[in-house]
Amino acid sequence: MEVEHLEILDFLRSHQPFRDLPEEVLAGVASRVEISYFKAGTPILEFGQEIDALHVVRSGAVEIFRRNGELYNRLSEGGIFGEFGLLRNRRVRFPATALEDSLIYLIPEPVFSELFEQFELFADFVEIEDRTRLRQAVSRREDANELMTAKVLTLVQRDPVVIGVQATAQQACQKMSEESVSSLLIVNDTAENRENTSPMAGIITDRDIRNRLVTPGLDYSTPVAQIMSTELVTVEHNQLVFEAMLLMLRHNVHHLPVLKNHRPIGVVAISDIIRYESQNSLFVVSSIFRQNDVEGLQSLRADVRSCFLRMVNEDANSRMIGSAMAVIGRSFKQRLLELAEEQLGPPPVPYCFLALGSMARDEQTIVTDQDNALILDNHFDPQQHDEYFQKLAAFVSDGLAACGYTYCTGGIMATNRQWRQPLQVWEACFRDWIDKPTPQFLLNSSIFFDLEGVWGKTQWADQLNDLIAHRARRSSRFLACMARNALGRTPPLGFFKDFVMEQDGKHSNSINIKRRGTAPLTDLIRVHSLAIGSQARNSFERLSDIIDAGILPSGRGPDLRDALEFIAMVRIRHQALSLQEAEEPDNSVVPEQLSDFERKNLKDAFQILSNAQKFLKFRYQPGRVN
């Protein structure tokens, strides 16, 4: 063996993850190593470039960065980098730059892959074992997207521009021009009101001036109070930019007053958000509300898919994607309901249109059906009123189907007379389902207990959620039955922790990642959430409440959160890949098509789910105080 190879061999013997390899294997690795030299300040790896070798620092120092330029790690002699790109798509995920003059050993990708496949200790070191490995995989995705870490305060560039409530529209316009802003906060300008917790009376924007002053032809001396928006949507200074974006999407607004200690410190505009998020999802929602018929809405289907793809490609996590897709879905429902009322006339009695399931939980993907229902006023008379609501439900359901939200095969839609009921009937149903948990009532509960009002008297949906939260936690029998139901779908792991695949139909040798992964996780999280009286709907928010309640063994809550995120992202990436290949997306994942990294972490996630189901069975038993 040449002297140079002997030196390399001695070096590898003294550093992990090489020191535990058999001597003959280590000698083979040393003989394949290539050497590169980098001067201080020069890039070694750049984001997105192809990578064909594991990098080992022989001497010097190297800095590793996140894609947004933030320092991630600093390595010295013996440090390794580039492994994440090799395990995924052979593209650099974390750029690297020489901090000092550095000598780097390069271990070719075929050698790295062979070591990874054959030596468990090597693989464990490279990926980080079990829960820590999975958590690292999840955190890498979150850290890669600045939208999930940046706070709203970082967007505030100046103090809010304000004007008194007694000002005229002309004075407001003049001030907006002088200050070069697109909005003004309207404040109560009496001494008494200045002492109040919040001085804000409303907000006026460019859009308000166009729609409420110029279009109707009002005089410029009109008091600003007559054209301002008074139902303010605000955001706290310490909330995430991502949360601000969702508020804009949900409420279809372009400006958010930013509050600190209940007082405004600035205004965030849609243009500020665009710096952190491609305009895609905001643009889609805005486009939805500009359409004047179902055909126009249907034409946006390609835009929705493009939005989904772009979020996946920009490393958004499952919570961001699920929330944005749910907001888009709700916007379709809201616009269809507006169009339905324009066509049918005003409703004969008030109503609330409900979203159920993944849309209510903010966990929607591109593959979804429609689950919805109607709460009707207690003065509802079927003979006088039901024809209207049947037509309204049909209009919305058919419109959603045209926009890509397929009909529910189980008939959980407002077109089904059973799911168009007065509020008092819904309340009686929910009480019966909890007090008399028959198999059908349990199935109903698992569907309808994730609900959100999206149109009309949405406070009725809040009343039903209050009823669920207060009544379910007091019934150990109901919780035990719900827990038993949640065990019906198990993760696809065999005795030796190999994947158990579907063996029939067109999806043979695949795993239905929703039915065997995200759905059972969502089910067991729902049971724990009901047990503590949480009113959260999103599974991640429910988990936060569950962790705070202290009902899980130490560490299990964060494990569940990581498992849910990883399984959900495998499902989402699978659907995105299908779209990129012009195939119809589905939930059937073929493990052989996943990378080694994904397969190993997926097994970890499924094992966490399996352990969580065992604990669920133990914790919730009839008669036990939970």
C-alpha positions as CSV (number, residue, x, y, z in Angstrom):
1,M,0.0,0.0,0.0
2,E,1.3,3.4,-0.9
3,V,2.4,5.8,1.8
4,E,-0.4,8.2,1.0
5,H,-3.0,5.5,1.4
6,L,-1.5,4.4,4.7
7,E,-1.8,8.0,6.0
8,I,-5.4,8.1,4.9
9,L,-6.0,4.7,6.6
10,D,-4.5,5.9,9.8
11,F,-6.7,9.0,9.7
12,L,-9.9,7.1,9.1
13,R,-9.1,4.6,11.9
14,S,-9.2,7.5,14.4
15,H,-12.5,9.1,13.4
16,Q,-16.1,8.1,13.4
17,P,-18.0,6.7,11.6
18,F,-15.0,4.8,10.1
19,R,-13.1,3.5,13.2
20,D,-15.6,0.6,13.8
21,L,-15.4,-0.7,10.2
22,P,-13.5,-4.0,9.6
23,E,-9.8,-3.5,8.8
24,E,-10.1,-4.9,5.3
25,V,-13.1,-2.7,4.5
26,L,-11.3,0.4,5.8
27,A,-8.3,-0.4,3.7
28,G,-10.5,-0.6,0.6
29,V,-12.1,2.7,1.4
30,A,-8.7,4.4,1.9
31,S,-7.6,3.2,-1.5
32,R,-10.6,4.9,-3.1
33,V,-10.3,8.2,-1.4
34,E,-9.6,11.3,-3.5
35,I,-8.1,14.5,-2.1
36,S,-9.0,18.1,-2.8
37,Y,-7.6,21.4,-1.5
38,F,-9.7,24.6,-0.9
39,K,-8.3,28.0,0.0
40,A,-10.0,30.0,2.8
41,G,-13.2,31.6,1.6
42,T,-13.8,29.4,-1.4
43,P,-17.0,27.5,-1.9
44,I,-16.7,23.7,-1.6
45,L,-20.4,22.8,-2.2
46,E,-23.1,25.0,-3.6
47,F,-26.8,24.5,-3.0
48,G,-28.5,22.4,-5.7
49,Q,-25.3,21.2,-7.4
50,E,-24.8,17.4,-8.0
51,I,-22.8,15.7,-5.3
52,D,-20.9,12.4,-5.9
53,A,-18.9,12.0,-2.7
54,L,-18.9,12.1,1.0
55,H,-16.7,14.9,2.2
56,V,-14.3,14.4,5.2
57,V,-12.3,17.3,6.7
58,R,-8.6,16.2,6.8
59,S,-7.3,19.6,8.0
60,G,-8.6,23.1,8.2
61,A,-12.1,24.3,9.0
62,V,-15.4,24.3,7.0
63,E,-18.6,26.2,7.5
64,I,-22.0,24.6,6.6
65,F,-24.9,26.9,5.8
66,R,-28.6,26.6,5.4
67,R,-30.0,27.5,2.0
68,N,-31.0,31.0,3.3
69,G,-27.4,31.8,4.1
70,E,-27.7,31.2,7.9
71,L,-24.7,29.4,9.5
72,Y,-25.7,25.8,10.3
73,N,-22.5,24.1,11.5
74,R,-18.7,24.5,11.7
75,L,-16.5,21.5,11.1
76,S,-12.9,20.8,11.9
77,E,-10.6,17.8,11.5
78,G,-12.7,14.6,11.1
79,G,-16.0,16.3,10.4
80,I,-18.1,14.9,7.5
81,F,-20.5,16.7,5.3
82,G,-22.5,16.2,2.1
83,E,-24.2,13.0,3.5
84,F,-27.8,14.4,3.4
85,G,-27.6,15.2,-0.4
86,L,-26.2,11.7,-1.0
87,L,-29.0,10.1,0.9
88,R,-31.7,12.0,-0.9
89,N,-31.5,13.1,-4.5
90,R,-27.7,13.6,-4.9
91,R,-28.1,17.3,-4.8
92,V,-26.4,19.5,-2.2
93,R,-28.9,20.6,0.5
94,F,-26.4,22.5,2.7
95,P,-23.8,24.6,1.0
96,A,-20.2,24.5,2.4
97,T,-17.4,27.0,2.3
98,A,-13.7,26.7,3.5
99,L,-13.3,28.9,6.6
100,E,-9.5,28.1,6.6
101,D,-7.2,26.6,4.0
102,S,-8.6,23.0,4.0
103,L,-7.7,19.6,2.8
104,I,-10.8,17.4,2.1
105,Y,-11.0,13.7,1.6
106,L,-13.6,12.6,-0.9
107,I,-15.2,9.2,-0.5
108,P,-17.0,8.3,-3.8
109,E,-20.7,7.8,-3.7
110,P,-20.6,4.1,-4.6
111,V,-18.3,3.4,-1.7
112,F,-20.5,5.5,0.6
113,S,-23.7,3.7,-0.5
114,E,-22.0,0.3,0.1
115,L,-21.0,1.3,3.6
116,F,-24.4,2.7,4.3
117,E,-26.1,-0.5,3.2
118,Q,-23.8,-3.0,4.9
119,F,-22.8,-1.5,8.2
120,E,-25.5,-0.5,10.6
121,L,-23.2,1.6,12.9
122,F,-22.0,3.6,9.9
123,A,-25.6,4.2,8.8
124,D,-26.7,5.1,12.3
125,F,-23.9,7.7,12.7
126,V,-24.5,9.2,9.3
127,E,-28.3,9.6,9.8
128,I,-28.4,9.8,13.7
129,E,-30.3,6.9,15.2
130,D,-34.0,6.4,15.9
131,R,-35.9,9.4,17.3
132,T,-33.0,11.8,17.0
133,R,-32.6,10.8,13.4
134,L,-36.2,11.3,12.6
135,R,-36.3,14.6,14.5
136,Q,-33.2,15.8,12.6
137,A,-34.9,14.9,9.3
138,V,-38.0,16.9,10.3
139,S,-36.1,19.9,11.6
140,R,-34.0,20.1,8.5
141,R,-37.1,20.6,6.4
142,E,-38.5,23.2,8.8
143,D,-35.2,25.1,9.0
144,A,-34.9,25.1,5.2
145,N,-38.0,27.3,4.9
146,E,-37.6,30.8,6.3
147,L,-41.4,31.2,6.3
148,M,-41.6,28.8,9.3
149,T,-39.0,30.6,11.4
150,A,-39.3,34.3,10.5
151,K,-41.4,36.4,12.9
152,V,-43.9,39.0,11.8
153,L,-41.8,41.7,13.6
154,T,-39.1,41.3,11.0
155,L,-41.5,42.6,8.3
156,V,-42.4,45.8,10.2
157,Q,-40.4,48.5,8.5
158,R,-42.0,51.6,10.1
159,D,-44.5,52.8,12.7
160,P,-48.1,52.7,11.5
161,V,-49.4,55.7,9.6
162,V,-52.6,56.8,11.4
163,I,-55.4,59.4,11.0
164,G,-58.2,60.3,13.3
165,V,-61.7,59.0,12.9
166,Q,-63.1,62.5,12.3
167,A,-60.9,63.0,9.1
168,T,-62.4,63.2,5.7
169,A,-61.7,60.7,2.9
170,Q,-59.8,63.4,1.0
171,Q,-57.5,64.0,4.0
172,A,-56.9,60.3,4.3
173,C,-56.0,60.0,0.6
174,Q,-53.6,63.0,0.9
175,K,-51.9,61.4,3.9
176,M,-51.5,58.1,2.1
177,S,-49.9,59.9,-0.8
178,E,-47.6,61.9,1.4
179,E,-46.5,58.8,3.3
180,S,-46.3,56.5,0.3
181,V,-48.5,53.8,2.0
182,S,-51.3,51.7,0.8
183,S,-53.2,51.7,4.1
184,L,-54.0,53.9,7.1
185,L,-55.0,52.9,10.6
186,I,-58.0,54.9,11.7
187,V,-57.8,55.8,15.4
188,N,-60.2,57.2,17.9
189,D,-58.9,60.7,18.5
190,T,-60.6,61.8,21.7
191,A,-58.6,61.9,24.9
192,E,-60.9,59.3,26.5
193,N,-60.4,56.8,23.7
194,R,-56.6,57.3,23.7
195,E,-56.6,55.8,27.1
196,N,-58.3,52.6,25.9
197,T,-56.4,49.3,25.5
198,S,-56.6,49.6,21.7
199,P,-57.0,53.0,20.0
200,M,-57.9,51.4,16.6
201,A,-61.3,52.2,15.1
202,G,-60.6,50.6,11.7
203,I,-58.4,50.5,8.6
204,I,-58.7,52.1,5.2
205,T,-56.8,50.7,2.2
206,D,-56.5,51.6,-1.5
207,R,-59.1,49.0,-2.2
208,D,-61.6,50.6,0.2
209,I,-61.2,53.9,-1.5
210,R,-61.8,52.4,-4.9
211,N,-64.8,50.3,-3.9
212,R,-66.4,52.5,-1.2
213,L,-65.7,56.1,-2.3
214,V,-64.8,56.4,-6.0
215,T,-67.1,53.6,-7.4
216,P,-70.3,54.8,-5.7
217,G,-69.3,58.5,-6.5
218,L,-69.3,59.7,-2.9
219,D,-68.0,63.2,-2.1
220,Y,-64.4,63.6,-1.0
221,S,-65.6,65.2,2.2
222,T,-67.2,61.9,3.2
223,P,-66.0,61.0,6.8
224,V,-63.4,58.3,6.7
225,A,-65.5,56.4,9.2
226,Q,-68.1,55.7,6.5
227,I,-65.7,53.9,4.2
228,M,-63.2,52.2,6.6
229,S,-63.2,48.5,7.5
230,T,-64.1,48.1,11.1
231,E,-63.8,44.3,11.5
232,L,-60.1,44.3,11.9
233,V,-58.0,41.2,11.3
234,T,-54.7,41.6,13.2
235,V,-51.6,39.6,13.9
236,E,-49.3,39.6,16.9
237,H,-45.7,40.8,16.5
238,N,-44.3,37.5,17.7
239,Q,-46.4,35.3,15.4
240,L,-44.7,33.6,12.4
241,V,-44.8,35.1,8.9
242,F,-46.4,31.9,7.8
243,E,-49.3,32.5,10.2
244,A,-49.7,36.0,8.9
245,M,-49.9,34.6,5.4
246,L,-52.6,32.2,6.5
247,L,-54.6,35.0,8.0
248,M,-54.5,36.9,4.7
249,L,-55.6,33.8,2.9
250,R,-58.4,32.9,5.2
251,H,-59.9,36.4,5.4
252,N,-59.0,37.6,1.9
253,V,-57.3,40.7,3.2
254,H,-54.1,42.4,2.0
255,H,-53.1,44.4,5.2
256,L,-52.7,43.2,8.8
257,P,-52.1,45.6,11.7
258,V,-49.3,44.2,13.8
259,L,-50.0,44.4,17.6
260,K,-47.7,44.3,20.6
261,N,-49.4,44.5,24.0
262,H,-52.7,45.1,22.3
263,R,-51.5,48.3,20.5
264,P,-50.5,48.7,16.8
265,I,-46.8,48.9,16.0
266,G,-47.0,48.7,12.3
267,V,-48.9,47.2,9.3
268,V,-47.8,44.2,7.2
269,A,-49.0,44.3,3.6
270,I,-49.3,41.5,1.1
271,S,-46.1,42.8,-0.7
272,D,-44.2,42.2,2.5
273,I,-45.3,38.5,2.7
274,I,-44.3,38.0,-0.9
275,R,-40.6,38.4,0.2
276,Y,-41.0,35.2,2.1
277,E,-43.4,33.2,0.1
278,S,-44.0,32.8,-3.6
279,Q,-47.2,34.6,-4.5
280,N,-48.7,31.3,-5.6
281,S,-51.2,30.5,-2.8
282,L,-52.1,34.1,-2.2
283,F,-52.7,34.6,-5.9
284,V,-54.9,31.5,-6.2
285,V,-57.1,32.6,-3.3
286,S,-57.4,36.1,-4.8
287,S,-58.2,34.5,-8.2
288,I,-61.0,32.4,-6.7
289,F,-62.9,35.4,-5.4
290,R,-62.6,37.1,-8.8
291,Q,-64.4,34.3,-10.7
292,N,-68.0,34.9,-11.7
293,D,-69.1,31.3,-12.5
294,V,-68.3,27.7,-11.9
295,E,-66.4,27.5,-15.2
296,G,-64.1,30.2,-14.1
297,L,-63.4,28.4,-10.8
298,Q,-62.9,25.2,-12.6
299,S,-60.2,26.9,-14.8
300,L,-58.1,27.4,-11.6
301,R,-57.6,23.7,-11.0
302,A,-54.2,23.8,-12.8
303,D,-53.2,26.8,-10.7
304,V,-54.0,24.9,-7.5
305,R,-51.8,22.0,-8.5
306,S,-49.0,24.4,-9.5
307,C,-49.3,26.0,-6.1
308,F,-49.0,22.6,-4.4
309,L,-46.0,21.7,-6.4
310,R,-44.2,24.9,-5.8
311,M,-44.6,24.7,-2.0
312,V,-43.2,21.1,-2.1
313,N,-40.3,22.2,-4.2
314,E,-39.6,25.1,-2.0
315,D,-39.2,22.8,1.1
316,A,-42.5,23.9,2.8
317,N,-43.4,21.4,5.6
318,S,-46.6,19.5,5.9
319,R,-48.3,22.0,8.2
320,M,-47.7,24.9,5.7
321,I,-48.8,22.9,2.8
322,G,-51.9,21.4,4.5
323,S,-53.0,24.8,5.8
324,A,-52.5,26.6,2.5
325,M,-54.4,23.9,0.6
326,A,-57.2,23.9,3.2
327,V,-57.5,27.7,2.9
328,I,-57.8,27.3,-0.9
329,G,-60.4,24.6,-0.5
330,R,-62.4,26.8,1.9
331,S,-62.2,29.7,-0.6
332,F,-63.7,27.6,-3.3
333,K,-66.6,26.7,-0.9
334,Q,-67.1,30.4,0.0
335,R,-67.1,31.6,-3.5
336,L,-69.5,28.8,-4.6
337,L,-71.8,29.8,-1.8
338,E,-71.8,33.4,-2.9
339,L,-72.6,32.3,-6.4
340,A,-75.3,30.0,-5.2
341,E,-77.0,32.8,-3.2
342,E,-76.8,35.1,-6.3
343,Q,-78.6,32.4,-8.3
344,L,-81.1,31.2,-5.7
345,G,-81.7,34.4,-3.9
346,P,-81.2,35.0,-0.1
347,P,-81.7,32.0,2.2
348,P,-85.1,31.6,3.8
349,V,-83.5,31.1,7.2
350,P,-79.9,31.6,8.4
351,Y,-77.5,28.7,8.0
352,C,-73.8,27.7,8.5
353,F,-71.9,25.7,5.9
354,L,-69.5,23.2,7.5
355,A,-66.2,21.8,6.4
356,L,-65.3,18.4,7.9
357,G,-62.2,16.3,8.0
358,S,-58.8,17.4,6.6
359,M,-60.1,20.8,5.5
360,A,-61.4,21.6,9.0
361,R,-58.0,20.4,10.4
362,D,-55.9,22.4,8.0
363,E,-54.3,19.1,6.8
364,Q,-55.4,19.0,3.1
365,T,-53.3,17.7,0.2
366,I,-53.9,17.7,-3.5
367,V,-55.7,14.3,-3.2
368,T,-58.9,14.9,-1.4
369,D,-62.7,14.5,-1.5
370,Q,-65.4,16.7,-0.1
371,D,-66.9,16.3,3.4
372,N,-69.4,18.9,4.3
373,A,-72.7,19.5,6.1
374,L,-75.3,22.3,6.8
375,I,-76.4,23.7,10.2
376,L,-79.8,25.3,9.8
377,D,-81.6,27.8,11.9
378,N,-83.9,26.3,14.6
379,H,-86.9,27.8,12.8
380,F,-86.2,25.7,9.7
381,D,-89.3,24.1,8.3
382,P,-88.5,21.2,5.8
383,Q,-91.7,21.7,3.8
384,Q,-91.1,25.5,3.4
385,H,-87.3,25.7,3.3
386,D,-85.6,22.5,2.4
387,E,-85.9,22.8,-1.4
388,Y,-83.7,25.9,-1.2
389,F,-81.0,24.2,0.8
390,Q,-81.1,21.1,-1.3
391,K,-80.4,23.2,-4.4
392,L,-77.7,25.2,-2.6
393,A,-76.0,22.1,-1.4
394,A,-76.2,20.5,-4.9
395,F,-74.7,23.7,-6.5
396,V,-71.8,23.7,-4.1
397,S,-71.1,20.0,-4.2
398,D,-71.2,19.9,-8.0
399,G,-69.0,23.0,-8.2
400,L,-66.5,21.5,-5.8
401,A,-66.4,18.3,-7.9
402,A,-65.8,20.4,-11.0
403,C,-62.8,22.1,-9.2
404,G,-61.2,18.7,-8.3
405,Y,-62.8,17.9,-4.9
406,T,-64.4,14.6,-5.7
407,Y,-67.8,13.5,-4.2
408,C,-67.6,11.7,-0.9
409,T,-68.2,8.0,-1.6
410,G,-69.6,7.7,1.9
411,G,-72.2,10.4,1.3
412,I,-70.9,12.9,3.9
413,M,-72.2,15.9,2.0
414,A,-74.8,18.5,2.5
415,T,-76.7,17.0,-0.4
416,N,-77.6,14.2,1.9
417,R,-80.8,15.2,3.8
418,Q,-79.4,13.5,6.9
419,W,-76.6,16.1,7.0
420,R,-78.8,19.2,6.7
421,Q,-80.2,19.7,10.2
422,P,-81.2,22.5,12.5
423,L,-78.7,23.4,15.2
424,Q,-80.8,21.9,18.0
425,V,-80.9,18.6,16.0
426,W,-77.1,18.6,15.6
427,E,-76.7,19.2,19.3
428,A,-79.0,16.3,20.1
429,C,-77.1,14.0,17.7
430,F,-73.7,14.9,19.1
431,R,-75.0,14.2,22.7
432,D,-76.3,10.8,21.5
433,W,-73.1,9.9,19.7
434,I,-71.1,10.6,22.9
435,D,-73.6,9.0,25.3
436,K,-74.4,5.9,23.2
437,P,-71.3,5.0,21.3
438,T,-72.6,2.4,18.8
439,P,-70.3,1.5,15.9
440,Q,-72.2,3.9,13.6
441,F,-72.1,6.7,16.1
442,L,-68.4,6.2,16.6
443,L,-67.8,6.4,12.9
444,N,-69.9,9.6,12.7
445,S,-67.9,11.0,15.6
446,S,-64.6,10.4,13.9
447,I,-65.8,12.3,10.9
448,F,-68.0,15.1,12.3
449,F,-65.9,15.9,15.4
450,D,-63.3,17.7,13.1
451,L,-65.6,20.5,11.9
452,E,-65.3,24.2,11.0
453,G,-67.8,26.8,9.9
454,V,-66.8,28.3,6.6
455,W,-69.8,30.4,5.7
456,G,-72.8,32.0,7.4
457,K,-73.5,31.7,11.1
458,T,-70.1,30.3,11.9
459,Q,-70.6,30.8,15.6
460,W,-72.9,27.8,15.5
461,A,-69.9,25.6,14.6
462,D,-68.1,27.1,17.6
463,Q,-71.1,26.1,19.8
464,L,-70.9,22.5,18.5
465,N,-67.2,22.4,19.1
466,D,-67.8,23.6,22.7
467,L,-70.3,20.8,23.2
468,I,-67.9,18.2,22.0
469,A,-65.0,19.5,24.1
470,H,-67.0,19.6,27.3
471,R,-69.1,16.4,27.0
472,A,-66.6,13.9,25.5
473,R,-63.9,14.3,28.1
474,R,-66.4,13.3,30.8
475,S,-67.3,9.9,29.2
476,S,-64.7,7.3,29.8
477,R,-66.9,4.8,27.9
478,F,-67.0,7.0,24.8
479,L,-63.2,7.6,24.9
480,A,-62.5,3.9,25.3
481,C,-64.7,3.1,22.3
482,M,-63.1,5.8,20.2
483,A,-59.7,4.5,21.2
484,R,-60.7,1.0,20.2
485,N,-61.8,2.3,16.9
486,A,-58.6,4.2,16.4
487,L,-56.7,0.8,16.6
488,G,-58.5,-0.5,13.5
489,R,-55.8,0.7,11.2
490,T,-52.2,-0.3,12.1
491,P,-48.9,0.8,10.6
492,P,-47.6,-1.5,7.8
493,L,-44.7,-3.1,9.7
494,G,-44.0,-6.8,9.9
495,F,-42.5,-8.9,12.7
496,F,-39.0,-7.9,11.6
497,K,-39.9,-4.3,11.0
498,D,-40.1,-4.8,7.3
499,F,-42.8,-3.0,5.3
500,V,-46.1,-5.0,4.8
501,M,-47.4,-4.2,1.4
502,E,-50.8,-4.3,-0.3
503,Q,-51.0,-7.5,-2.3
504,D,-54.0,-7.0,-4.6
505,G,-55.4,-4.6,-7.1
506,K,-53.5,-2.1,-9.2
507,H,-51.6,-0.8,-6.1
508,S,-49.9,-4.2,-5.4
509,N,-46.6,-4.0,-3.5
510,S,-47.3,-0.5,-2.3
511,I,-48.4,1.1,1.0
512,N,-51.5,3.3,1.3
513,I,-49.7,6.0,3.2
514,K,-52.9,7.8,4.3
515,R,-54.8,4.7,5.4
516,R,-51.9,3.1,7.2
517,G,-50.0,6.2,8.3
518,T,-51.5,9.7,8.5
519,A,-55.1,8.5,9.2
520,P,-54.3,6.3,12.3
521,L,-52.0,9.0,13.6
522,T,-54.8,11.6,13.3
523,D,-57.3,9.2,14.9
524,L,-55.2,8.5,18.0
525,I,-54.3,12.2,18.4
526,R,-58.1,13.0,18.2
527,V,-58.8,10.6,21.1
528,H,-56.2,12.2,23.3
529,S,-57.5,15.7,22.3
530,L,-61.0,14.8,23.3
531,A,-59.8,13.4,26.6
532,I,-58.3,16.7,27.6
533,G,-61.1,18.9,26.3
534,S,-58.9,20.6,23.7
535,Q,-60.7,22.7,21.1
536,A,-57.9,22.7,18.6
537,R,-58.6,21.0,15.3
538,N,-55.2,20.8,13.6
539,S,-53.4,17.7,14.7
540,F,-50.1,19.5,15.4
541,E,-52.0,22.1,17.6
542,R,-53.8,19.2,19.3
543,L,-50.5,17.6,20.0
544,S,-49.2,20.8,21.6
545,D,-52.3,20.7,24.0
546,I,-51.7,17.0,24.7
547,I,-48.1,17.6,25.5
548,D,-49.0,20.5,27.8
549,A,-51.6,18.3,29.5
550,G,-48.9,15.8,30.5
551,I,-50.9,12.7,29.6
552,L,-48.2,11.0,27.5
553,P,-45.0,9.3,28.7
554,S,-42.0,11.6,28.6
555,G,-40.8,12.3,25.0
556,R,-43.8,10.6,23.3
557,G,-45.4,13.8,22.3
558,P,-42.5,15.2,20.3
559,D,-42.0,11.7,18.8
560,L,-45.6,11.7,17.5
561,R,-45.1,15.2,16.1
562,D,-42.0,14.1,14.2
563,A,-43.7,10.9,13.0
564,L,-46.7,12.8,11.7
565,E,-44.6,15.4,9.9
566,F,-42.4,12.8,8.3
567,I,-45.2,10.4,7.1
568,A,-47.2,13.4,5.9
569,M,-44.3,14.7,3.8
570,V,-43.6,11.2,2.3
571,R,-47.3,11.3,1.2
572,I,-47.1,14.9,-0.1
573,R,-43.8,14.3,-2.0
574,H,-45.3,11.2,-3.6
575,Q,-48.2,13.2,-4.9
576,A,-46.0,16.0,-6.1
577,L,-43.8,13.5,-8.0
578,S,-46.9,12.1,-9.7
579,L,-48.0,15.6,-10.8
580,Q,-44.5,16.3,-12.2
581,E,-44.7,13.1,-14.2
582,A,-48.2,14.0,-15.5
583,E,-49.8,11.1,-13.6
584,E,-52.9,11.3,-11.4
585,P,-51.7,11.6,-7.8
586,D,-52.8,9.1,-5.1
587,N,-51.8,7.8,-1.7
588,S,-50.1,4.6,-2.7
589,V,-46.4,4.8,-2.0
590,V,-44.0,2.1,-3.3
591,P,-41.2,1.7,-0.7
592,E,-38.7,0.6,-3.4
593,Q,-39.1,4.0,-5.1
594,L,-38.1,5.8,-1.9
595,S,-34.5,6.7,-1.0
596,D,-32.6,4.7,1.7
597,F,-32.9,7.7,3.9
598,E,-36.7,7.9,3.5
599,R,-37.2,4.1,4.0
600,K,-35.3,4.1,7.2
601,N,-37.0,7.2,8.7
602,L,-40.4,5.9,7.6
603,K,-39.8,2.7,9.5
604,D,-38.9,4.8,12.6
605,A,-42.1,6.8,12.2
606,F,-44.3,3.7,11.8
607,Q,-42.7,2.2,14.9
608,I,-43.5,5.4,16.9
609,L,-47.1,5.1,15.6
610,S,-47.2,1.4,16.7
611,N,-46.0,2.2,20.2
612,A,-48.5,5.1,20.5
613,Q,-51.3,2.7,19.6
614,K,-50.3,0.3,22.3
615,F,-50.3,3.2,24.9
616,L,-53.7,4.3,23.6
617,K,-55.2,0.8,24.2
618,F,-53.8,0.8,27.7
619,R,-54.9,4.3,28.7
620,Y,-58.5,4.4,27.6
621,Q,-60.6,1.6,29.1
622,P,-64.3,1.7,30.2
623,G,-64.7,3.0,33.7
624,R,-61.1,4.3,34.0
625,V,-60.7,8.0,34.9
626,N,-58.6,9.4,32.0
